[in-house]
Amino acid sequence: MAELNLKTGLEAMDVAAWLRRHPAFLKDFPDIAETLVIPREQGHAASLAGYQLELLRERQHELEARLAALIGTAAENEQRVVQVHSYTLTLLRASDLPGCVRAIVAAMREDFHTDQVGLLLAGTHPALDGLPSVRYLPAGLEGEPAFADFLARGEPLCGRLAPQKLAALFGAEAPAVQSAALLKLGATGLLGIGSTDANRFHPGIGTLFLKLIAEATAAALGRYL
């Protein structure tokens, strides 16, 4: 067959001859197979039509799997919205600072199923002395160098935190924490949520709901601090 160029053009016989030499062409370009018009002989589909049908079935299965995944994600997000809403209402019902702090810790443990909670508050607050999970930063947020990098970012931090951060947040319970989420509560302080599961909090986790939790917590504490 003569060499083809833009001047001579491409004839149907040339295309047919090329396809005979490259029988796997449609396997590499399945979108072309979907657009071809295939004749039927004696009520039986040609082999290429069968290939098209099989390809459409595979794509249908893929779409069904993606749809199921989207539905599952939507259901999980709906559950999280309900949890955050319930958490916010619980904080609104607190009548004083100790009650607010107790509500925060209880909700993190019971409603959000975390193993450890650490609440670091700027300054000192005698009304909270003796409450578990509460620690003070007498010099304010800027006075704790372990959190300088986190404060510069301002975004929730998830994953395996540095030992200094874990110790400041969880005290003697720090060695048991395998993954954690760290939230900034405005100028009020920091909230640490820890888990014994190394995969519970990881850098790739979505942070939208963590931000909502942080904003609700900061607003609730801000009524008393």
N, CA and C atoms as a LAMMPS dump frame, in Angstrom:
ITEM: TIMESTEP
0
ITEM: NUMBER OF ATOMS
675
ITEM: BOX BOUNDS ff ff ff
-5.0000000000000000e+02 5.0000000000000000e+02
-5.0000000000000000e+02 5.0000000000000000e+02
-5.0000000000000000e+02 5.0000000000000000e+02
ITEM: ATOMS id mol type element x y z
1 1 1 N 0.863 -1.196 0
2 1 2 C 0 0 0
3 1 3 C 0.893 1.238 0
4 2 1 N 0.532 2.182 -0.852
5 2 2 C 1.34 3.392 -0.978
6 2 3 C 1.301 4.184 0.308
7 3 1 N 2.381 4.959 0.553
8 3 2 C 2.448 5.792 1.744
9 3 3 C 1.351 6.855 1.704
10 4 1 N 0.644 7.016 2.812
11 4 2 C -0.456 7.972 2.864
12 4 3 C 0.049 9.333 3.303
13 5 1 N -0.541 10.374 2.775
14 5 2 C -0.236 11.73 3.217
15 5 3 C -1.485 12.581 3.089
16 6 1 N -1.412 13.801 3.497
17 6 2 C -2.565 14.677 3.464
18 6 3 C -3.07 14.925 2.052
19 7 1 N -2.203 14.809 1.089
20 7 2 C -2.594 15.101 -0.277
21 7 3 C -3.424 13.967 -0.863
22 8 1 N -2.982 12.734 -0.702
23 8 2 C -3.699 11.581 -1.265
24 8 3 C -4.935 11.226 -0.458
25 9 1 N -4.966 11.559 0.883
26 9 2 C -6.112 11.249 1.715
27 9 3 C -6.1 9.806 2.166
28 10 1 N -7.172 9.416 2.858
29 10 2 C -7.267 8.085 3.438
30 10 3 C -8.551 7.445 2.941
31 11 1 N -8.448 6.302 2.266
32 11 2 C -9.596 5.602 1.715
33 11 3 C -10.091 4.535 2.695
34 12 1 N -11.361 4.113 2.509
35 12 2 C -11.946 3.099 3.368
36 12 3 C -11.146 1.805 3.32
37 13 1 N -10.657 1.435 2.147
38 13 2 C -9.88 0.201 2.029
39 13 3 C -8.581 0.293 2.812
40 14 1 N -8.013 1.494 2.842
41 14 2 C -6.78 1.673 3.628
42 14 3 C -7.044 1.451 5.11
43 15 1 N -8.184 2.002 5.599
44 15 2 C -8.547 1.823 6.999
45 15 3 C -8.772 0.353 7.308
46 16 1 N -9.513 -0.346 6.404
47 16 2 C -9.796 -1.76 6.613
48 16 3 C -8.514 -2.582 6.638
49 17 1 N -7.599 -2.262 5.751
50 17 2 C -6.336 -2.999 5.7
51 17 3 C -5.517 -2.768 6.968
52 18 1 N -5.538 -1.536 7.452
53 18 2 C -4.773 -1.233 8.667
54 18 3 C -5.349 -1.965 9.866
55 19 1 N -6.703 -2.004 9.959
56 19 2 C -7.347 -2.693 11.076
57 19 3 C -7.068 -4.187 11.055
58 20 1 N -6.964 -4.767 9.835
59 20 2 C -6.643 -6.199 9.764
60 20 3 C -5.243 -6.475 10.297
61 21 1 N -4.361 -5.529 10.124
62 21 2 C -3 -5.716 10.63
63 21 3 C -2.9 -5.402 12.12
64 22 1 N -3.923 -4.726 12.672
65 22 2 C -3.916 -4.341 14.09
66 22 3 C -5.25 -4.757 14.728
67 23 1 N -5.465 -6.04 14.922
68 23 2 C -6.761 -6.525 15.425
69 23 3 C -7.079 -6.087 16.858
70 24 1 N -6.064 -5.654 17.616
71 24 2 C -6.298 -5.24 19.006
72 24 3 C -6.567 -3.745 19.128
73 25 1 N -6.75 -3.08 18.011
74 25 2 C -6.927 -1.631 18.034
75 25 3 C -8.105 -1.202 18.907
76 26 1 N -9.264 -1.866 18.755
77 26 2 C -10.455 -1.463 19.504
78 26 3 C -10.325 -1.751 20.994
79 27 1 N -9.457 -2.689 21.349
80 27 2 C -9.215 -2.956 22.765
81 27 3 C -8.538 -1.765 23.431
82 28 1 N -7.664 -1.105 22.667
83 28 2 C -6.962 0.057 23.207
84 28 3 C -7.8 1.327 23.124
85 29 1 N -8.811 1.335 22.233
86 29 2 C -9.659 2.522 22.065
87 29 3 C -11.128 2.115 22.112
88 30 1 N -11.625 1.703 23.301
89 30 2 C -12.994 1.183 23.397
90 30 3 C -14.061 2.224 23.085
91 31 1 N -13.74 3.512 23.216
92 31 2 C -14.741 4.54 22.911
93 31 3 C -15.128 4.533 21.448
94 32 1 N -14.199 4.127 20.573
95 32 2 C -14.519 4.04 19.148
96 32 3 C -15.483 2.893 18.891
97 33 1 N -15.277 1.786 19.607
98 33 2 C -16.157 0.63 19.436
99 33 3 C -17.594 0.98 19.783
100 34 1 N -17.777 1.885 20.736
101 34 2 C -19.132 2.239 21.151
102 34 3 C -19.88 3.015 20.078
103 35 1 N -19.149 3.692 19.18
104 35 2 C -19.799 4.542 18.183
105 35 3 C -19.978 3.849 16.838
106 36 1 N -19.405 2.685 16.659
107 36 2 C -19.524 1.988 15.383
108 36 3 C -20.922 1.418 15.193
109 37 1 N -21.392 1.414 13.955
110 37 2 C -22.678 0.809 13.599
111 37 3 C -22.395 -0.591 13.087
112 38 1 N -22.883 -1.594 13.798
113 38 2 C -22.586 -2.987 13.476
114 38 3 C -23.807 -3.648 12.844
115 39 1 N -23.669 -4.24 11.679
116 39 2 C -24.808 -4.932 11.043
117 39 3 C -25.118 -6.239 11.753
118 40 1 N -26.363 -6.671 11.656
119 40 2 C -26.783 -7.94 12.224
120 40 3 C -27.139 -8.886 11.088
121 41 1 N -26.727 -10.111 11.218
122 41 2 C -26.984 -11.112 10.179
123 41 3 C -27.787 -12.261 10.766
124 42 1 N -28.953 -12.548 10.146
125 42 2 C -29.808 -13.655 10.553
126 42 3 C -30.149 -13.582 12.053
127 43 1 N -30.381 -12.364 12.524
128 43 2 C -30.798 -12.2 13.903
129 43 3 C -29.699 -12.336 14.927
130 44 1 N -28.437 -12.567 14.504
131 44 2 C -27.325 -12.709 15.438
132 44 3 C -26.403 -11.507 15.325
133 45 1 N -26.013 -10.988 16.451
134 45 2 C -25.112 -9.842 16.44
135 45 3 C -23.711 -10.275 16.046
136 46 1 N -23.032 -9.406 15.343
137 46 2 C -21.646 -9.672 14.997
138 46 3 C -20.8 -9.654 16.263
139 47 1 N -19.594 -10.209 16.196
140 47 2 C -18.739 -10.313 17.375
141 47 3 C -18.409 -8.951 17.963
142 48 1 N -18.256 -7.949 17.111
143 48 2 C -17.952 -6.618 17.605
144 48 3 C -19.135 -6.044 18.389
145 49 1 N -20.345 -6.371 17.951
146 49 2 C -21.521 -5.928 18.695
147 49 3 C -21.538 -6.565 20.08
148 50 1 N -21.148 -7.837 20.141
149 50 2 C -21.043 -8.491 21.447
150 50 3 C -20.008 -7.816 22.314
151 51 1 N -18.92 -7.394 21.693
152 51 2 C -17.883 -6.677 22.442
153 51 3 C -18.418 -5.351 22.976
154 52 1 N -19.182 -4.662 22.117
155 52 2 C -19.779 -3.408 22.559
156 52 3 C -20.698 -3.625 23.762
157 53 1 N -21.513 -4.673 23.682
158 53 2 C -22.443 -4.967 24.762
159 53 3 C -21.693 -5.267 26.05
160 54 1 N -20.645 -6.061 25.957
161 54 2 C -19.852 -6.399 27.138
162 54 3 C -19.212 -5.142 27.728
163 55 1 N -18.751 -4.266 26.848
164 55 2 C -18.145 -3.012 27.305
165 55 3 C -19.159 -2.143 28.03
166 56 1 N -20.359 -2.061 27.489
167 56 2 C -21.408 -1.273 28.14
168 56 3 C -21.779 -1.863 29.491
169 57 1 N -21.807 -3.188 29.572
170 57 2 C -22.112 -3.835 30.85
171 57 3 C -21.053 -3.508 31.901
172 58 1 N -19.78 -3.547 31.483
173 58 2 C -18.701 -3.228 32.415
174 58 3 C -18.819 -1.788 32.902
175 59 1 N -19.144 -0.905 31.988
176 59 2 C -19.278 0.491 32.391
177 59 3 C -20.481 0.69 33.301
178 60 1 N -21.526 -0.068 33.053
179 60 2 C -22.683 0.012 33.929
180 60 3 C -22.324 -0.437 35.338
181 61 1 N -21.553 -1.532 35.441
182 61 2 C -21.119 -2.01 36.751
183 61 3 C -20.259 -0.963 37.449
184 62 1 N -19.379 -0.315 36.682
185 62 2 C -18.522 0.717 37.265
186 62 3 C -19.361 1.887 37.785
187 63 1 N -20.346 2.295 36.987
188 63 2 C -21.209 3.409 37.406
189 63 3 C -22.033 3.042 38.632
190 64 1 N -22.51 1.794 38.675
191 64 2 C -23.275 1.344 39.833
192 64 3 C -22.405 1.352 41.09
193 65 1 N -21.144 0.918 40.942
194 65 2 C -20.236 0.911 42.082
195 65 3 C -19.942 2.335 42.552
196 66 1 N -19.742 3.246 41.604
197 66 2 C -19.486 4.643 41.969
198 66 3 C -20.704 5.274 42.626
199 67 1 N -21.898 4.946 42.121
200 67 2 C -23.116 5.469 42.706
201 67 3 C -23.296 4.957 44.135
202 68 1 N -23.018 3.666 44.333
203 68 2 C -23.13 3.098 45.68
204 68 3 C -22.151 3.776 46.636
205 69 1 N -20.935 4.065 46.135
206 69 2 C -19.944 4.744 46.976
207 69 3 C -20.407 6.156 47.328
208 70 1 N -20.997 6.856 46.356
209 70 2 C -21.49 8.208 46.608
210 70 3 C -22.641 8.201 47.619
211 71 1 N -23.521 7.216 47.494
212 71 2 C -24.633 7.109 48.439
213 71 3 C -24.107 6.837 49.843
214 72 1 N -23.1 5.949 49.932
215 72 2 C -22.501 5.661 51.234
216 72 3 C -21.854 6.883 51.848
217 73 1 N -21.141 7.655 51.021
218 73 2 C -20.504 8.88 51.514
219 73 3 C -21.549 9.894 51.964
220 74 1 N -22.629 10.017 51.197
221 74 2 C -23.688 10.953 51.566
222 74 3 C -24.321 10.559 52.902
223 75 1 N -24.522 9.253 53.106
224 75 2 C -25.109 8.789 54.369
225 75 3 C -24.173 9.083 55.537
226 76 1 N -22.863 8.876 55.333
227 76 2 C -21.895 9.175 56.39
228 76 3 C -21.874 10.665 56.708
229 77 1 N -21.907 11.49 55.665
230 77 2 C -21.9 12.936 55.888
231 77 3 C -23.167 13.396 56.606
232 78 1 N -24.292 12.784 56.26
233 78 2 C -25.539 13.134 56.945
234 78 3 C -25.454 12.795 58.432
235 79 1 N -24.859 11.65 58.724
236 79 2 C -24.693 11.259 60.131
237 79 3 C -23.783 12.234 60.865
238 80 1 N -22.723 12.681 60.206
239 80 2 C -21.801 13.633 60.836
240 80 3 C -22.483 14.979 61.078
241 81 1 N -23.31 15.399 60.125
242 81 2 C -24.041 16.658 60.305
243 81 3 C -24.932 16.578 61.537
244 82 1 N -25.631 15.459 61.689
245 82 2 C -26.498 15.269 62.851
246 82 3 C -25.676 15.28 64.139
247 83 1 N -24.501 14.632 64.108
248 83 2 C -23.655 14.597 65.295
249 83 3 C -23.18 15.992 65.686
250 84 1 N -22.714 16.754 64.704
251 84 2 C -22.22 18.105 64.994
252 84 3 C -23.363 18.985 65.483
253 85 1 N -24.533 18.848 64.89
254 85 2 C -25.698 19.627 65.329
255 85 3 C -26.058 19.285 66.77
256 86 1 N -26.104 17.995 67.077
257 86 2 C -26.412 17.57 68.443
258 86 3 C -25.354 18.075 69.416
259 87 1 N -24.096 18.041 69.005
260 87 2 C -22.999 18.538 69.843
261 87 3 C -23.177 20.023 70.135
262 88 1 N -23.524 20.793 69.116
263 88 2 C -23.712 22.23 69.293
264 88 3 C -24.85 22.52 70.268
265 89 1 N -25.936 21.777 70.135
266 89 2 C -27.07 21.974 71.047
267 89 3 C -26.682 21.632 72.488
268 90 1 N -25.886 20.582 72.643
269 90 2 C -25.44 20.192 73.984
270 90 3 C -24.625 21.31 74.627
271 91 1 N -23.746 21.929 73.863
272 91 2 C -22.929 23.021 74.4
273 91 3 C -23.784 24.236 74.747
274 92 1 N -24.823 24.489 73.969
275 92 2 C -25.691 25.628 74.237
276 92 3 C -26.459 25.455 75.545
277 93 1 N -26.691 24.209 75.916
278 93 2 C -27.454 23.952 77.147
279 93 3 C -26.604 24.099 78.405
280 94 1 N -25.282 24.139 78.26
281 94 2 C -24.407 24.275 79.427
282 94 3 C -24.635 25.641 80.076
283 95 1 N -24.721 25.657 81.396
284 95 2 C -25.052 26.891 82.105
285 95 3 C -23.845 27.596 82.717
286 96 1 N -22.676 26.936 82.71
287 96 2 C -21.483 27.576 83.251
288 96 3 C -20.255 26.945 82.597
289 97 1 N -19.079 27.487 82.929
290 97 2 C -17.845 27.018 82.302
291 97 3 C -17.544 25.554 82.619
292 98 1 N -17.598 25.11 83.881
293 98 2 C -17.334 23.693 84.146
294 98 3 C -18.318 22.774 83.408
295 99 1 N -19.597 23.167 83.358
296 99 2 C -20.575 22.346 82.648
297 99 3 C -20.284 22.284 81.164
298 100 1 N -19.814 23.378 80.598
299 100 2 C -19.463 23.417 79.183
300 100 3 C -18.287 22.492 78.892
301 101 1 N -17.264 22.553 79.74
302 101 2 C -16.09 21.708 79.546
303 101 3 C -16.451 20.229 79.697
304 102 1 N -17.264 19.923 80.685
305 102 2 C -17.688 18.527 80.862
306 102 3 C -18.448 18.036 79.629
307 103 1 N -19.284 18.906 79.067
308 103 2 C -20.055 18.531 77.881
309 103 3 C -19.141 18.278 76.69
310 104 1 N -18.099 19.093 76.547
311 104 2 C -17.142 18.912 75.45
312 104 3 C -16.457 17.561 75.563
313 105 1 N -15.928 17.275 76.733
314 105 2 C -15.18 16.031 76.936
315 105 3 C -16.093 14.82 76.761
316 106 1 N -17.29 14.886 77.35
317 106 2 C -18.216 13.75 77.258
318 106 3 C -18.634 13.495 75.819
319 107 1 N -18.926 14.552 75.076
320 107 2 C -19.351 14.383 73.683
321 107 3 C -18.229 13.807 72.827
322 108 1 N -17.007 14.282 73.037
323 108 2 C -15.893 13.75 72.256
324 108 3 C -15.723 12.246 72.498
325 109 1 N -15.877 11.837 73.738
326 109 2 C -15.682 10.424 74.087
327 109 3 C -16.871 9.554 73.669
328 110 1 N -18.078 10.018 73.967
329 110 2 C -19.263 9.174 73.795
330 110 3 C -19.892 9.3 72.41
331 111 1 N -20.058 10.525 71.925
332 111 2 C -20.732 10.719 70.646
333 111 3 C -19.794 10.55 69.456
334 112 1 N -18.543 10.981 69.628
335 112 2 C -17.592 10.886 68.525
336 112 3 C -16.621 9.716 68.695
337 113 1 N -16.806 8.948 69.772
338 113 2 C -16.096 7.682 69.982
339 113 3 C -14.573 7.834 69.906
340 114 1 N -14.05 8.783 70.663
341 114 2 C -12.602 8.952 70.757
342 114 3 C -12.114 8.389 72.09
343 115 1 N -10.822 8.094 72.141
344 115 2 C -10.257 7.466 73.34
345 115 3 C -9.704 8.482 74.336
346 116 1 N -9.167 9.58 73.817
347 116 2 C -8.582 10.593 74.695
348 116 3 C -9.007 11.986 74.246
349 117 1 N -9.192 12.872 75.215
350 117 2 C -9.531 14.259 74.934
351 117 3 C -8.598 15.154 75.738
352 118 1 N -8.023 16.135 75.067
353 118 2 C -7.162 17.093 75.745
354 118 3 C -7.594 18.505 75.43
355 119 1 N -7.91 19.268 76.45
356 119 2 C -8.347 20.651 76.261
357 119 3 C -7.306 21.572 76.887
358 120 1 N -6.6 22.297 76.052
359 120 2 C -5.583 23.239 76.505
360 120 3 C -6.15 24.642 76.435
361 121 1 N -6.277 25.303 77.565
362 121 2 C -6.881 26.626 77.614
363 121 3 C -5.846 27.684 77.949
364 122 1 N -5.917 28.813 77.233
365 122 2 C -5.007 29.92 77.5
366 122 3 C -5.326 30.524 78.866
367 123 1 N -4.284 30.839 79.625
368 123 2 C -4.47 31.414 80.952
369 123 3 C -4.743 30.338 81.99
370 124 1 N -5.249 30.745 83.131
371 124 2 C -5.616 29.808 84.201
372 124 3 C -7.057 30.072 84.601
373 125 1 N -7.747 29.005 85.012
374 125 2 C -9.172 29.108 85.305
375 125 3 C -9.49 28.253 86.531
376 126 1 N -9.473 28.851 87.714
377 126 2 C -9.665 28.097 88.954
378 126 3 C -10.955 27.266 88.979
379 127 1 N -11.975 27.724 88.277
380 127 2 C -13.238 26.979 88.286
381 127 3 C -13.095 25.604 87.641
382 128 1 N -12.022 25.429 86.859
383 128 2 C -11.818 24.159 86.161
384 128 3 C -10.762 23.286 86.834
385 129 1 N -10.172 23.76 87.896
386 129 2 C -9.127 22.983 88.571
387 129 3 C -9.671 21.616 88.98
388 130 1 N -8.916 20.595 88.66
389 130 2 C -9.304 19.242 89.034
390 130 3 C -10.116 18.507 87.985
391 131 1 N -10.598 19.222 86.977
392 131 2 C -11.352 18.533 85.925
393 131 3 C -10.4 17.74 85.038
394 132 1 N -10.706 16.483 84.742
395 132 2 C -9.833 15.697 83.868
396 132 3 C -9.854 16.248 82.453
397 133 1 N -8.774 16.027 81.752
398 133 2 C -8.627 16.413 80.337
399 133 3 C -8.375 17.901 80.143
400 134 1 N -8.35 18.69 81.216
401 134 2 C -8.14 20.131 81.082
402 134 3 C -6.738 20.492 81.557
403 135 1 N -6.029 21.257 80.74
404 135 2 C -4.697 21.747 81.097
405 135 3 C -4.61 23.211 80.691
406 136 1 N -3.672 23.922 81.303
407 136 2 C -3.579 25.362 81.095
408 136 3 C -2.308 25.737 80.334
409 137 1 N -2.434 26.85 79.626
410 137 2 C -1.284 27.504 79.015
411 137 3 C -1.203 28.901 79.64
412 138 1 N -0.543 29.028 80.791
413 138 2 C -0.535 30.312 81.514
414 138 3 C -0.048 31.482 80.682
415 139 1 N 0.898 31.218 79.776
416 139 2 C 1.443 32.301 78.954
417 139 3 C 0.669 32.48 77.642
418 140 1 N -0.448 31.789 77.504
419 140 2 C -1.23 31.9 76.268
420 140 3 C -0.756 30.928 75.202
421 141 1 N -1.437 30.925 74.076
422 141 2 C -1.096 29.996 73
423 141 3 C 0.325 30.196 72.493
424 142 1 N 0.737 31.432 72.414
425 142 2 C 2.072 31.717 71.878
426 142 3 C 3.172 31.288 72.846
427 143 1 N 2.814 30.99 74.091
428 143 2 C 3.824 30.612 75.065
429 143 3 C 4.181 29.145 75.049
430 144 1 N 3.582 28.357 74.173
431 144 2 C 3.879 26.925 74.074
432 144 3 C 4.557 26.656 72.733
433 145 1 N 5.897 26.549 72.717
434 145 2 C 6.621 26.406 71.44
435 145 3 C 6.271 25.133 70.684
436 146 1 N 5.783 24.109 71.355
437 146 2 C 5.466 22.858 70.674
438 146 3 C 4.381 23.04 69.619
439 147 1 N 3.568 24.085 69.753
440 147 2 C 2.455 24.296 68.829
441 147 3 C 2.684 25.458 67.871
442 148 1 N 3.888 25.981 67.822
443 148 2 C 4.167 27.151 66.977
444 148 3 C 3.873 26.87 65.509
445 149 1 N 4.309 25.701 65.016
446 149 2 C 4.076 25.387 63.609
447 149 3 C 2.59 25.212 63.319
448 150 1 N 1.877 24.607 64.237
449 150 2 C 0.443 24.404 64.053
450 150 3 C -0.302 25.738 64.042
451 151 1 N 0.02 26.621 64.961
452 151 2 C -0.646 27.916 65.033
453 151 3 C -0.376 28.75 63.79
454 152 1 N 0.798 28.588 63.188
455 152 2 C 1.126 29.334 61.968
456 152 3 C 0.245 28.895 60.804
457 153 1 N -0.117 27.604 60.78
458 153 2 C -0.975 27.084 59.715
459 153 3 C -2.436 27.44 59.937
460 154 1 N -2.914 27.268 61.162
461 154 2 C -4.291 27.594 61.471
462 154 3 C -5.315 26.584 61.011
463 155 1 N -4.886 25.471 60.442
464 155 2 C -5.796 24.437 59.963
465 155 3 C -5.751 23.232 60.901
466 156 1 N -6.835 22.453 60.982
467 156 2 C -6.794 21.224 61.783
468 156 3 C -5.649 20.327 61.353
469 157 1 N -5.018 19.703 62.324
470 157 2 C -3.876 18.822 62.064
471 157 3 C -4.263 17.394 62.453
472 158 1 N -4.08 16.463 61.533
473 158 2 C -4.456 15.072 61.788
474 158 3 C -3.287 14.146 61.485
475 159 1 N -3.183 13.084 62.265
476 159 2 C -2.138 12.092 62.023
477 159 3 C -1.415 11.734 63.311
478 160 1 N -0.169 11.364 63.164
479 160 2 C 0.674 11.03 64.319
480 160 3 C 1.386 12.31 64.763
481 161 1 N 0.957 12.845 65.882
482 161 2 C 1.523 14.106 66.355
483 161 3 C 2.878 13.881 67.02
484 162 1 N 3.677 14.936 67.047
485 162 2 C 4.984 14.883 67.693
486 162 3 C 4.813 14.623 69.187
487 163 1 N 5.792 13.938 69.804
488 163 2 C 5.677 13.614 71.234
489 163 3 C 5.426 14.827 72.113
490 164 1 N 6.032 15.987 71.776
491 164 2 C 5.821 17.18 72.597
492 164 3 C 4.361 17.619 72.573
493 165 1 N 3.73 17.545 71.41
494 165 2 C 2.321 17.92 71.303
495 165 3 C 1.45 16.944 72.093
496 166 1 N 1.723 15.651 71.924
497 166 2 C 0.929 14.638 72.627
498 166 3 C 1.04 14.806 74.138
499 167 1 N 2.244 15.05 74.622
500 167 2 C 2.446 15.201 76.064
501 167 3 C 1.697 16.416 76.596
502 168 1 N 1.727 17.527 75.845
503 168 2 C 1.042 18.736 76.288
504 168 3 C -0.471 18.555 76.294
505 169 1 N -0.979 17.763 75.351
506 169 2 C -2.424 17.579 75.234
507 169 3 C -2.976 16.52 76.186
508 170 1 N -2.272 15.391 76.26
509 170 2 C -2.848 14.227 76.945
510 170 3 C -2.093 13.796 78.197
511 171 1 N -1.005 14.465 78.526
512 171 2 C -0.276 14.155 79.748
513 171 3 C 0.186 12.709 79.803
514 172 1 N -0.115 12.024 80.893
515 172 2 C 0.349 10.655 81.101
516 172 3 C -0.267 9.665 80.115
517 173 1 N -1.387 10.03 79.484
518 173 2 C -2.055 9.136 78.535
519 173 3 C -1.468 9.243 77.13
520 174 1 N -0.523 10.138 76.925
521 174 2 C 0.022 10.38 75.591
522 174 3 C 0.579 9.132 74.903
523 175 1 N 1.313 8.24 75.601
524 175 2 C 1.877 7.074 74.908
525 175 3 C 0.833 6.16 74.268
526 176 1 N -0.402 6.177 74.757
527 176 2 C -1.443 5.309 74.205
528 176 3 C -2.057 5.877 72.933
529 177 1 N -1.821 7.151 72.651
530 177 2 C -2.431 7.8 71.492
531 177 3 C -1.603 7.504 70.242
532 178 1 N -2.211 6.817 69.28
533 178 2 C -1.529 6.449 68.041
534 178 3 C -1.851 7.391 66.883
535 179 1 N -2.961 8.075 66.965
536 179 2 C -3.3 9.103 65.975
537 179 3 C -4.187 10.122 66.662
538 180 1 N -4.174 11.343 66.149
539 180 2 C -4.917 12.409 66.826
540 180 3 C -5.301 13.508 65.852
541 181 1 N -6.296 14.302 66.272
542 181 2 C -6.678 15.514 65.553
543 181 3 C -6.481 16.684 66.501
544 182 1 N -5.873 17.741 66.009
545 182 2 C -5.593 18.93 66.809
546 182 3 C -6.355 20.104 66.21
547 183 1 N -7.167 20.772 67.035
548 183 2 C -8.013 21.866 66.575
549 183 3 C -7.7 23.142 67.349
550 184 1 N -7.685 24.252 66.652
551 184 2 C -7.508 25.542 67.302
552 184 3 C -8.866 26.127 67.631
553 185 1 N -9.033 26.586 68.869
554 185 2 C -10.297 27.151 69.332
555 185 3 C -10.186 28.667 69.426
556 186 1 N -9.885 29.286 68.325
557 186 2 C -9.68 30.73 68.316
558 186 3 C -8.552 31.104 69.257
559 187 1 N -8.75 32.174 70.042
560 187 2 C -7.743 32.58 71.019
561 187 3 C -7.946 31.891 72.355
562 188 1 N -8.977 31.035 72.435
563 188 2 C -9.317 30.386 73.699
564 188 3 C -8.355 29.271 74.066
565 189 1 N -7.943 28.475 73.085
566 189 2 C -7.064 27.353 73.382
567 189 3 C -7.018 26.338 72.269
568 190 1 N -6.737 25.105 72.629
569 190 2 C -6.583 24.008 71.666
570 190 3 C -7.374 22.803 72.149
571 191 1 N -7.876 22.033 71.189
572 191 2 C -8.584 20.802 71.504
573 191 3 C -7.892 19.652 70.795
574 192 1 N -7.49 18.663 71.577
575 192 2 C -6.873 17.47 71.012
576 192 3 C -7.803 16.277 71.164
577 193 1 N -7.966 15.517 70.096
578 193 2 C -8.808 14.317 70.101
579 193 3 C -7.914 13.15 69.721
580 194 1 N -7.752 12.192 70.631
581 194 2 C -6.804 11.107 70.398
582 194 3 C -7.467 9.754 70.27
583 195 1 N -6.808 8.863 69.532
584 195 2 C -7.312 7.504 69.337
585 195 3 C -6.17 6.505 69.464
586 196 1 N -6.498 5.321 69.947
587 196 2 C -5.515 4.243 70
588 196 3 C -5.376 3.553 68.651
589 197 1 N -6.228 3.909 67.706
590 197 2 C -6.188 3.368 66.348
591 197 3 C -5.304 4.278 65.494
592 198 1 N -4.229 3.73 64.958
593 198 2 C -3.3 4.543 64.168
594 198 3 C -3.928 5.069 62.885
595 199 1 N -5.018 4.463 62.429
596 199 2 C -5.646 4.878 61.181
597 199 3 C -6.882 5.751 61.381
598 200 1 N -7.244 6.025 62.632
599 200 2 C -8.461 6.803 62.882
600 200 3 C -8.326 8.224 62.337
601 201 1 N -7.231 8.884 62.64
602 201 2 C -6.969 10.22 62.128
603 201 3 C -5.703 10.158 61.268
604 202 1 N -5.826 10.6 60.023
605 202 2 C -4.673 10.569 59.123
606 202 3 C -4.637 11.863 58.316
607 203 1 N -3.484 12.22 57.74
608 203 2 C -3.354 13.513 57.042
609 203 3 C -4.34 13.71 55.91
610 204 1 N -4.838 12.618 55.301
611 204 2 C -5.747 12.763 54.175
612 204 3 C -7.212 12.887 54.554
613 205 1 N -7.512 12.881 55.827
614 205 2 C -8.906 12.926 56.266
615 205 3 C -9.497 14.307 55.991
616 206 1 N -10.809 14.345 55.656
617 206 2 C -11.471 15.626 55.453
618 206 3 C -11.572 16.398 56.758
619 207 1 N -11.413 17.71 56.672
620 207 2 C -11.369 18.527 57.893
621 207 3 C -12.587 19.438 58.053
622 208 1 N -13.564 19.354 57.151
623 208 2 C -14.709 20.253 57.239
624 208 3 C -15.431 20.102 58.57
625 209 1 N -15.747 18.86 58.954
626 209 2 C -16.502 18.659 60.19
627 209 3 C -15.64 18.973 61.415
628 210 1 N -14.341 18.767 61.311
629 210 2 C -13.459 19.154 62.407
630 210 3 C -13.473 20.67 62.597
631 211 1 N -13.513 21.406 61.501
632 211 2 C -13.592 22.864 61.603
633 211 3 C -14.901 23.299 62.256
634 212 1 N -15.997 22.625 61.892
635 212 2 C -17.294 22.962 62.503
636 212 3 C -17.285 22.684 64.002
637 213 1 N -16.67 21.566 64.388
638 213 2 C -16.557 21.235 65.809
639 213 3 C -15.729 22.294 66.533
640 214 1 N -14.625 22.692 65.906
641 214 2 C -13.766 23.702 66.524
642 214 3 C -14.509 25.027 66.694
643 215 1 N -15.267 25.445 65.687
644 215 2 C -15.99 26.715 65.77
645 215 3 C -17.071 26.665 66.853
646 216 1 N -17.801 25.541 66.926
647 216 2 C -18.842 25.406 67.947
648 216 3 C -18.229 25.41 69.348
649 217 1 N -17.109 24.711 69.504
650 217 2 C -16.45 24.637 70.807
651 217 3 C -15.917 25.999 71.232
652 218 1 N -15.274 26.699 70.29
653 218 2 C -14.728 28.019 70.599
654 218 3 C -15.836 28.987 70.987
655 219 1 N -16.966 28.945 70.275
656 219 2 C -18.08 29.85 70.577
657 219 3 C -18.664 29.547 71.95
658 220 1 N -18.792 28.253 72.29
659 220 2 C -19.355 27.876 73.575
660 220 3 C -18.447 28.317 74.718
661 221 1 N -17.148 28.056 74.6
662 221 2 C -16.221 28.463 75.646
663 221 3 C -16.121 29.986 75.744
664 222 1 N -16.261 30.643 74.593
665 222 2 C -16.142 32.096 74.567
666 222 3 C -17.213 32.811 75.384
667 223 1 N -18.284 32.13 75.714
668 223 2 C -19.333 32.752 76.547
669 223 3 C -18.868 32.941 77.988
670 224 1 N -17.861 32.18 78.396
671 224 2 C -17.423 32.219 79.796
672 224 3 C -15.98 32.671 79.975
673 225 1 N -15.205 32.696 78.908
674 225 2 C -13.784 33.052 79.041
675 225 3 C -13.509 34.431 78.447
